[in-house]
Amino acid sequence: EAVDVKQQLLCLNSNVTIDGKPFFSHVVLSKGVAFVNDILDLENRFLSYDDLTRKFGEVCTEFKYNQLISAIPPMWKTMLKQTSPSLRVCLPVCRNIGWLRNRNCNKCLY
């Protein structure tokens, strides 16, 4: 279901991988980009890079953002396209990410 997709974490999710490793970025998390829903517009489309930087500030390079979008499973993208854009999601807030510091993960977007 699309609500489940929107609630998926972007970081340290085994379904969102770059070069076979789960995506992770301290900067992305610290800017408040934690869930798939955070990078969607009101029509369930992924934000453009310009819209992302307007919403969250300098999160990463455009190349890195495109890598992240490409890392999201095609099935999830299909589910989002087939869902009513009026579907809203209430997401928890991740405040303490200290436990992530010494994890072996893709540092591509640091």
Residue, then its C-alpha position, 0 to 999 in steps of 0.5 A: e500500500a502507498v501509505d506504507v511506501k511513504q512511511q519507509l525510511l530512506c536511510l539504512n533501508s535494505n530496499v533503498t540501496i546504492d552500490g548494494k549498500p543501504f543509503f545513509s547520510h547524516v546531512v540528509l537526516s539532519k535536514g529532516v529528510a528521513f522518509v519517502n514522503d519527505i521527498l514527494d510533492l502533493e501529487n505523489r511525484f518526487l520533488s525536483y532537486d530545486d524543490l528539494t533545496r527550497k524545502f530543506g536547504e542544501v541537502c546534497t548534490e543534484f547527482k547524489y539526489n538523483q542516485l537516491i531517487s534511482a535507488i527507490p524500488p520501481m514497485w514503490k514508484t508504481m504504487l505511488k503513481q497509482t495512489s490518490p494524491s490526497l492520501r496524507v501520512c502522519l510520520p514520526v519524528c526522528r530526533n536522536i540519530g546518534w545510534l547511527r554514527n558507527r554503522n557500516c553503510n554507504k557513505c556516498l552522500y556524506 
